[in-house]
Amino acid sequence: SLPEPTSYHLTALTEQVQKSGADIGVAFDGDADRLGIVDPDGRFFSPNEILVLFLEYLVNTRGGRGAVARTVATTHMLDRMARHYGFPVVETPVGFKYIGQALREQDAFLGGEESGGVSIRGHIPEKDGIFAALLFIEMLAKTKKTAARMLQEIKERFGPLYSERLDLRTTVEMKETIVNVMKSWEPKSLAGIPVVSSTRIDGLKMVLENGSWCLVRPSGTEPVFRIYVEAVSEEEKVKIQQEVKQTLCAESKEA
């Protein structure tokens, strides 16, 4: 399997951290540009969670100011926090080159993507897992708090969000049909919640009245659709996922 630093691949690291009583377990992908973190309780921190922690840390400890750059597929918890601190958010297509551009040209002091890439102003405008790991360790040392505690405090201040990516496998023919269906698909609501805005800078992203959102984008290399959903509750997240999957599959069969 691919050497991705995801919870699925990090069972051995998790066991080692717990067995040795380490403060943190760190993992990278093959070229060390993406980061995975495991804490002493065996909890895995997703890239979305790492970015949220970095935003809070950079603002309060390193004096971070400016824009926050994220891809269309990355958590809107960053938006909630940026709004609170009075910072603009730069939303980019998927791909770290766009985040790098925001760091270089759009005054972003933090940039990241849900697939694990992150960098900050003053460092290289490229994803760097080793740098991110060192920043994470610095954050634990300076705040003298566990990452789980910091994340809990952020959720208490800004409210909960539940994020997940699903991969919907199709055939090559069906993928083409669904891509065509998506061109004219403009639902007024998802899971009974009104859609207030949509964007097509990369796939189709719909933002709902309550702040939940859904992004559907075809893979560039295989007959797969990636369905990203972030919702205010676990139940709502599942409802949106099911509705999107059913709609895409049903409409593609009719087309």
C-alpha positions in Angstrom: 0.0 0.0 0.0 1.0 3.6 -0.4 3.2 5.1 2.4 0.5 7.6 3.5 0.7 8.9 7.1 -3.0 8.1 7.8 -4.5 6.4 10.9 -5.0 3.2 8.8 -1.2 2.9 8.3 0.0 4.0 11.7 -1.1 1.1 14.0 2.6 0.1 14.6 3.5 3.7 15.5 0.5 4.0 17.8 1.5 0.8 19.6 5.1 2.0 20.0 4.1 5.4 21.3 1.9 3.8 23.9 4.4 1.1 24.9 7.3 3.5 25.2 5.4 6.3 27.0 6.5 8.8 24.3 4.9 12.3 24.2 4.3 12.1 20.4 4.6 9.8 17.4 5.4 11.4 14.1 5.1 9.8 10.6 5.8 11.0 7.1 4.9 9.9 3.6 7.7 8.7 1.2 9.1 12.1 0.4 8.4 13.6 3.8 6.1 16.4 2.6 3.1 15.2 4.6 2.7 14.6 8.3 0.8 12.2 10.5 0.7 12.6 14.3 -0.2 10.2 17.1 -0.5 11.2 20.7 0.2 9.2 23.9 -3.4 8.0 24.1 -3.1 6.5 20.6 -5.2 9.3 19.1 -4.5 10.2 15.4 -4.6 13.8 14.5 -5.9 14.5 11.0 -4.3 17.2 8.7 -7.5 19.3 9.2 -7.0 19.1 13.0 -3.3 19.9 12.7 -4.0 23.0 10.6 -6.6 24.2 13.2 -4.0 23.7 16.0 -1.4 25.6 14.0 -3.7 28.5 13.3 -4.4 29.0 17.0 -0.8 28.5 18.0 0.6 30.9 15.3 -1.8 33.6 16.2 -1.3 33.4 20.0 2.4 32.6 20.3 4.2 33.6 17.1 2.1 36.7 16.3 0.7 35.3 13.0 -1.3 37.9 11.1 -2.6 38.0 7.5 -4.6 35.6 5.4 -5.3 31.9 6.0 -5.0 29.8 2.8 -6.8 26.5 2.4 -8.0 24.3 -0.5 -11.7 23.9 -1.3 -11.5 20.4 0.4 -10.1 21.7 3.7 -12.0 22.3 7.0 -14.0 25.5 7.4 -13.1 25.5 11.1 -10.2 27.6 9.8 -12.8 30.1 8.4 -14.6 30.3 11.8 -11.3 31.0 13.5 -10.1 33.5 10.9 -13.4 35.4 11.1 -13.0 35.6 14.9 -9.5 37.0 14.5 -10.4 39.3 11.6 -8.3 37.5 9.0 -9.4 36.8 5.3 -9.5 33.2 4.0 -8.0 32.4 0.6 -9.8 29.4 -0.9 -7.9 27.6 -3.7 -8.3 24.6 -6.0 -6.8 21.3 -4.7 -3.0 21.3 -5.1 -0.3 22.7 -3.0 1.0 25.0 -5.7 -2.0 27.2 -5.2 -1.3 27.3 -1.4 2.3 28.2 -2.2 1.1 31.0 -4.4 -1.1 32.3 -1.6 1.9 32.2 0.8 4.0 34.1 -1.7 1.5 36.6 -3.2 -1.6 36.9 -1.1 -0.2 37.7 2.4 -1.1 34.2 3.8 0.8 33.4 7.0 -0.6 29.8 7.1 -1.5 27.5 4.2 -2.6 23.9 4.1 -4.7 21.1 2.6 -6.7 18.2 4.1 -4.4 15.7 2.4 -1.6 16.7 4.8 0.4 19.5 3.2 1.2 22.6 5.3 3.6 25.6 5.4 3.8 29.0 6.9 5.1 32.5 5.9 8.9 32.7 6.2 9.4 29.0 5.3 9.4 27.6 1.7 6.1 27.9 -0.2 6.0 24.1 -0.5 4.5 21.4 1.8 7.1 20.2 4.3 6.3 17.4 6.7 9.5 17.7 8.7 9.0 21.4 9.3 5.4 20.7 10.3 6.5 18.0 12.8 9.0 20.4 14.4 6.4 23.2 14.6 4.0 20.7 16.2 6.6 19.7 18.8 7.4 23.4 19.5 3.7 24.0 20.0 3.5 21.2 22.6 6.6 22.5 24.4 5.6 26.1 24.5 1.9 25.7 25.4 2.6 22.9 27.9 -0.8 21.4 26.8 -1.6 18.2 25.0 -2.8 18.5 21.5 -6.1 16.8 22.5 -6.7 19.4 25.2 -5.9 22.3 22.8 -8.3 20.9 20.2 -11.0 20.5 22.8 -10.7 24.1 23.8 -10.9 25.2 20.2 -14.1 23.2 19.7 -15.6 24.6 22.9 -15.0 28.1 21.6 -15.9 27.7 17.9 -18.3 24.7 17.9 -18.0 21.2 16.5 -17.5 20.2 12.9 -17.4 16.6 11.5 -15.4 16.0 8.4 -15.0 13.0 6.1 -13.9 12.1 2.6 -15.6 9.2 0.8 -14.4 7.7 -2.4 -17.1 6.6 -4.8 -15.8 4.1 -7.4 -17.4 4.0 -10.8 -16.6 2.7 -14.3 -14.9 4.9 -16.8 -18.2 5.3 -18.8 -20.2 6.1 -15.6 -17.6 8.7 -14.5 -18.1 10.6 -17.8 -21.8 10.5 -17.3 -21.6 11.8 -13.8 -19.2 14.6 -14.8 -21.9 15.7 -17.3 -24.7 15.4 -14.7 -22.6 17.6 -12.3 -22.4 20.4 -14.9 -26.1 21.2 -14.5 -26.6 19.9 -10.9 -27.6 22.8 -8.7 -29.6 21.5 -5.7 -31.5 24.0 -3.7 -30.9 22.0 -0.5 -29.0 19.1 0.9 -30.3 17.0 3.8 -33.2 19.5 4.0 -30.8 22.5 4.6 -30.8 25.3 2.0 -27.7 25.7 -0.2 -26.6 29.4 0.1 -23.6 29.3 -2.2 -21.8 27.1 -4.6 -18.4 27.2 -6.4 -16.9 25.3 -9.3 -13.2 26.3 -8.9 -12.5 22.6 -8.5 -15.4 20.1 -8.7 -18.7 21.3 -7.3 -18.8 22.7 -3.8 -22.0 23.6 -2.0 -22.2 25.6 1.3 -25.3 25.2 3.4 -27.2 27.8 5.5 -25.8 26.4 8.7 -22.2 26.4 7.6 -22.0 22.7 6.6 -20.7 22.0 3.1 -20.1 19.3 0.5 -17.6 19.1 -2.3 -17.8 16.6 -5.2 -14.8 16.3 -7.4 -13.7 13.6 -9.9 -10.2 12.1 -9.6 -7.9 13.2 -12.4 -6.4 9.8 -12.8 -9.0 7.1 -12.0 -12.8 6.4 -12.2 -13.4 7.7 -8.7 -15.4 10.6 -7.3 -14.2 12.1 -4.0 -17.1 13.3 -1.8 -16.0 15.6 1.0 -18.6 16.6 3.6 -18.2 18.7 6.7 -21.3 19.1 8.9 -22.3 20.4 12.3 -23.3 16.9 13.5 -22.4 13.3 12.7 -26.0 12.5 11.7 -26.2 15.4 9.3 -22.8 14.4 7.7 -24.1 10.9 7.0 -27.4 12.3 5.6 -25.6 14.6 3.2 -23.2 11.8 2.1 -26.1 9.5 1.4 -28.1 12.1 -0.5 -25.2 13.1 -2.7 -24.3 9.4 -3.5 -27.9 8.5 -4.3 -28.4 11.6 -6.5 -25.2 11.1 -8.5 -25.8 7.3 -9.0 -29.5 7.7 -9.8 -29.0 10.6 -12.3 -26.1 8.9 -14.1 -28.3 5.8 -14.6 -31.1 7.9 -16.1 -28.7 9.9 -18.3 
